[in-house]
Amino acid sequence: MTSHQSTQTMKPATAAKKLGVYLEATPAEFQEGVVSRTELNNLQADPPEWLRELRRNGPHPRPVIAAKLGISISGLARGGITDALTTEQIEALKKEEPEWLQKERATQADVRKEAARIKEKNAQRAEQPESRRS
């Protein structure tokens, strides 16, 4: 029995998502081709200049924008941010700190607190049966 291993490939949109970059800002050859798992690993391990530049200055996709602002992707939409933003635009938003951003950051903080509370509660529940056996 011979092992036949085919090369895993992905669409450029999937590769861009995994790399954390905005697809439309990538070079044409990246957008038009397919990316193998090996190529993706090489891009992550030793990013070319275009990838370093995109990660540094953008434009950034919504998940990256949300993370940099400390809010959810839904919060971005509620704030009216639907397009990619550059690092400079994100920094300007942080300095300006509009009311919607303040609200979304507070909402995100509440969500994190609640998640931590639930995690703690579940951890306590998981410990209870063990302590009863002793």
C-alpha positions in Angstrom: 0.0 0.0 0.0 1.5 3.3 -1.1 0.6 6.4 0.7 -0.6 9.1 -1.6 -0.7 12.5 0.1 -2.2 15.3 -1.9 -1.2 18.9 -1.3 -3.7 20.8 0.8 -4.6 24.1 -0.8 -6.9 26.9 0.2 -8.5 29.9 -1.4 -6.7 33.2 -1.1 -9.5 34.5 1.2 -8.9 31.7 3.6 -5.2 32.2 3.6 -5.6 36.0 4.1 -7.9 35.3 7.0 -5.3 32.9 8.6 -2.6 35.5 8.0 -4.7 38.3 9.5 -4.6 40.6 6.5 -7.2 42.2 4.2 -7.4 40.2 1.0 -8.0 43.2 -1.3 -4.8 44.8 -0.1 -2.7 41.7 -1.0 -0.7 41.5 -4.3 -2.6 40.3 -7.3 -0.7 37.0 -7.6 -1.8 36.2 -4.1 -5.4 37.0 -4.8 -5.6 35.1 -8.0 -3.8 31.9 -7.1 -4.3 29.1 -4.5 -2.2 28.8 -1.4 -0.8 25.5 -0.2 -0.4 24.6 3.4 3.4 24.7 2.9 3.2 28.2 1.3 1.0 29.4 4.2 3.5 28.1 6.8 6.4 29.7 4.9 4.5 33.1 4.8 3.9 32.8 8.5 7.4 31.8 9.4 9.2 34.2 7.1 6.8 36.9 5.9 7.7 38.8 2.7 7.9 42.6 2.9 4.3 43.1 1.5 3.0 40.9 4.3 5.0 42.7 7.0 3.8 46.1 5.6 0.2 45.0 5.6 0.4 43.8 9.2 2.1 46.9 10.3 0.1 49.6 8.5 -3.0 47.9 7.0 -5.5 48.2 5.7 -6.7 45.7 8.3 -9.7 43.3 8.2 -12.5 43.7 10.7 -11.3 41.1 13.2 -7.9 42.8 13.5 -9.6 46.3 13.8 -11.9 45.0 16.5 -9.0 43.4 18.4 -6.9 46.6 18.2 -9.8 48.7 19.5 -10.7 46.2 22.2 -14.2 45.6 21.0 -16.2 42.9 19.2 -16.8 42.7 15.4 -20.5 43.3 16.1 -19.5 46.4 18.0 -17.6 47.7 14.9 -20.8 47.2 12.9 -22.9 49.0 15.5 -20.3 51.9 15.4 -20.7 52.1 11.6 -17.2 50.7 10.8 -17.8 48.3 7.8 -14.6 48.9 5.7 -11.0 48.0 6.3 -9.0 50.6 8.3 -5.3 51.5 8.3 -3.3 51.5 11.5 -3.3 55.3 11.3 -7.1 55.4 11.2 -7.4 53.0 14.1 -5.0 55.1 16.2 -7.0 58.2 15.3 -10.2 56.5 16.5 -8.4 55.5 19.8 -7.4 59.1 20.4 -10.8 60.5 19.4 -12.5 57.8 21.5 -16.1 58.5 20.2 -19.0 57.7 22.4 -19.9 54.5 20.5 -16.3 53.2 21.1 -16.5 53.9 24.8 -19.8 52.1 25.0 -18.5 49.1 23.0 -15.4 48.9 25.2 -17.6 48.9 28.3 -19.8 46.2 26.8 -16.8 44.1 25.9 -15.4 44.5 29.4 -18.8 43.3 30.8 -18.8 40.3 28.4 -15.2 39.3 29.6 -16.2 39.6 33.3 -19.3 37.4 32.7 -17.2 34.9 30.8 -14.6 34.8 33.6 -17.4 34.4 36.2 -19.0 31.5 34.3 -15.5 29.8 33.9 -14.9 30.1 37.6 -18.3 28.7 38.4 -17.8 25.8 36.1 -14.4 25.2 37.6 -15.9 25.1 41.1 -18.6 22.7 39.9 -15.9 20.4 38.5 -14.0 20.4 41.8 -17.0 19.5 44.0 -17.4 15.8 43.1 -13.7 15.3 43.7 -13.9 16.9 47.2 -16.9 14.7 48.1 -15.0 11.6 47.3 -12.2 12.4 49.8 
